[in-house]
Amino acid sequence: MSWWTAFAGKSDAGRRGMTPRALTDASGHALALCREPRRIVSLIPSITETLFALGLDDAIVGVTAYCVEPRAGVARKIKVGGEKNPKLELIRDLSPDLVVANVEENLKEHVDRLRAWGIPVWVTYPRTVAEGIGMVRELGEVTGTRERAEAIARELEALLDDVRARTARQAPVSVFYPIWRDPYMTINADTYIHDMLALCGARNVFGDRPERYPTISLDDVATASPAVIVLPDEPFRFRQIHVKDFTARPEIPAVRNGRIHLMDGKLFCWYGPRIAEALRTLPPLFTNA
């Protein structure tokens, strides 16, 4: 169960006796909207990219320092700090009629503060690729861009169905996917990254760990014997120098067969339109050839 709790307050629209559209977000909060938002702050990089894809450039007034796509679009927007340390007063001064946040990436206390100020906050929490596609539709509903959201979602679902059909015909390839170094940390089955890997034909060698983000050693990796090692550039920025951590262990099949890949982490952990690039790019990495 999520550590988020529903917010029991009423919106300004409700207090004025208007008839808003009632929608419930991933935190269990009922968001009441009487019109499409015209001033949006996004606290999640992948959601920022999604909002731009929905044609909301003119409505976006603030993004985080880590919102980097689309590059030209975010360059014109006010930066409101990081995901874990946003500048709440700056967000308030931007007078947003919608802030978009995420259960895992943002802090509940910050969402509570914004809501206490009367700022509507929509909280997301996709944990699978299918839910990431569903989130596009949700944002379309919340922002009044249903038609565009539906077009994006249908394209993504077609790609998803195609990839599922192809990878179902092959045995999954064992993969180690770290998210941090010193200490090494990885992901278990209860994560979006795990689902993306599984859909694309990979078997996460630490998927059965009880912790969502288990700490492991290089000895653990050697014992797990992955056929492929993926080193993403976020949240930890793995670079070529870090490949040396593994090259001293030729007993690992991924090392022995030269299957260590430095990769764009956005393909594995960004939901929204980025899913299309992921589904087109990743399956060839996880084959038995």
N, C-alpha and C positions, 0 to 999 in steps of 0.2 A: 504494500500500500504506500502511496506517495506521502511524503511528509508535508505536502501542501494541504491547507484547509480552505474550505469554502469561505468566501467573504459575504457576510450577511447584510451589508448595507445596501441602500437603494441608490440608484443613479439619480443625477439631477433631473434627467428626463422623466423618471418615474415620479419624482416629487412635484414636478410641474403639471402632472396629470396627463402627460403625453402617452402615446401608445408605442413603446419601443419594440424592436425585434429582440426577443430573448434568446441568447445563445450561451451554451455552457462550455467553458474551456477545460484544459487538462488539470487544472487545480480544483475543479468542482465549482468554480465561481461563475455565477450567472451574469453575463455581460449584457446590458440593455443598451441598444443603439437605436436612435430615431432617424439617423441619416448616415451616409457613408462618411468615414473619417476624412478630414482634410488636412490634418497635421499629425503625422505619424513619426514616432521614434522607435527604432529597432535596436534591440539589445543583443541580437544574435547574427553573426556574419551570414550564415546560410539563409536566414529569413530576410535579411537585407537584400540579398541577391534575388530571392523569390519575389519580394515586393516590387523590385524594379522590373522583373519579368512580367508581372501583372500590370505594368503600365502606370505605376504609382510614383514615378519620378517626382512630379510636382508636389505630391502630398508628403513626401519624406522630408522631415526637417532636421532629424538628428540620427546619428549612427555611432557605433562604438569605434574605438581606435583600431580594432581588429577587423572591422568590416572593410574588406579590400576589393570586393567585386560587386558590381562592375566598376572597374577602376576609375573610368571617367566620371561615372555617376556619383560615387561616394566622395570623390575629391571635392565636390561642390557642397557637401553637407557638413553641418556642425558636428564635431566629435564630442561625445558626452562621456568620455572615459572608457574604462574596460567593462567586461561582462560582470566581474566580481566586485569592481569598485567604480560604479558609475557615479557621475556628478549629479546627484539627485536634484539639487537646487537649480542647476542649469537645465535639466530636463523640465522641471516645473516652469522655469522662465520661458521655455519654448512654447508653452501653452498647448501641449499636444491633446488631441481628442482621442488618441489611441497610442499606447505603448505595447510593443510585442516582446515577450520574454519567454524563458524556457525553464522548466523545472530543474534541470541538471546544471545548466550553465549560469543561471542567475540566482541570487539569494532571496529567500522568502521575505526577509526583513525589508529588503529594498522594495519589493513588490507591495508589501503591506504599507510602507510609507507612501508610495505613490498613490495607492488607492485611498489612503486616509486623507490625502490632499484632494480627493475627488477626481483623480486622473484615471480613466478607464485603462485597464491592463488586460491583454489577452495572453494567456500562458499556454505554451505548446509543450508537447513531450512525445514526439514520435520515437518508438523504440524498434521499429522494423522498417524495412524499405516500403512495404505497403502502407504503413502508417505515415511515412514521409510523403507519399503521394496523396494520401487522404488529407494531410495538413495543407496541401496546396488548395484543395477544395474548401477547407475550413477558412483559410485566409481570404479566398475569393468571396465567401459568404460574409465574412466580417467587414471586408473593405469595399463591397459592392462591385467586385470584378468577377462575377460568377462565370461569365461566358469565357473570358480568357483563362481563368483557372481550370475550367472544365476541359478546354482544348489542350492545355499543358498536361493535365492529369491523364487524359485518354492516351496521349502519345507515350507517356511514361508507362502506363499499364500495358500497352501493346509491347513495348520493349521488355518489360518484366515477364510477360507471358512467354515471349520468345526465348529469353535467357533461361527461364525455368524449364522449358521443354528441352532445350539443348543440354543443360547440365544434368538433367535427370537421367540422361543416357550414358553418363560416365561415372566412374568411381571418384569420390571427392579426393582432392590432393591435400595432404597435411601441410599446414601453414602456421608459422609463428609471426604474430603481429604485435610488436611492442608499441607502447604509447609513451614510455619514459625510459630514461637511462640514469643510472647511479642514484637509486637502485633501478634495475630493470622492472618495468611494470607492463602488464598486458591486459587483455579483456576476456571476460567469460561469456557465456551464452546469452546473458540477459542484457545485451547491448546492441545498439544499432549497427556498429561495425561488424559484430559477429554475424548478424543477419545478412549484411551486404556480402561478406566473405562466403557464407554458405550458399547464397543465391548464385554466386558467380563460380561455384564449383570447388570451394575450399573447405577444409575441415580444420577448424581452430583447435590447435593441439592443447590449449588450456581452457577450452570451452566448458569443461566440467568442474572447474574450480568454483567454490562457493562464493568467493568475493567477486564483485563486479569487476574490480580492477586489482587483480592479485599481484603481489610482488614476487618475482621469481629470480633465480640465479641462472648464470650461463650453464651451470651443471644441469639444471632443470631442463634447459633448452636442449642440451645434448641428449639427455635421456628421452625427451619427447620426440627427437629425431625428425624434425620437419623436413619435407621435401622442398619447401619454398620458405624464404624469409623475406618479409616485406618491411622496409624501414621507411615510415612516412615522415613528412616534414612538419607535422603538427600532431599533438600539442608540443612534443619535443621535436626539435629540428635535427633529425638524423641526417648526417652528411657522409661523404666518402670515407672520412677518417674513422667513422664508427664501424665500418665494415670489418676493420681489423679486430674488433672484439670477437668475431666469429672465425676468421681465417685460420686461427691457431687450433681450430677444432675440426680437422678434416673428416672426423667420423660422422659429422652431421651431413646428411645427404644434400641439403641445400648448399652447403659449402663445397662439398666434393664435386657437385655437378654445376657449379656456377649459377645457382638460382637465388641470388640475393638481389633484391630490387629496391633501389631508392625511388620512392614514389611520392606523388602529390597526395597529401593526406586528405584533401578536400573530396577526393573521389570516394573515400571510405566513410567519411563522417558528416558530409554536408547533405542535408535533405533538400527537397525542392527540385528545381530544374536541373541541378547538378547531377541528379540521379541518371539522367540520360547519358551523359558522358561516362559515368561510372559503368553502366551496363554495357556500353559499347567497347570500353577499354579493358576492363578487368578480366572477363572470362578467359581470354587467351593466356593469361599468366598462370592459370590453374588447370593445366592439362597434364596428362600422364605421358605426353610425347617427350 
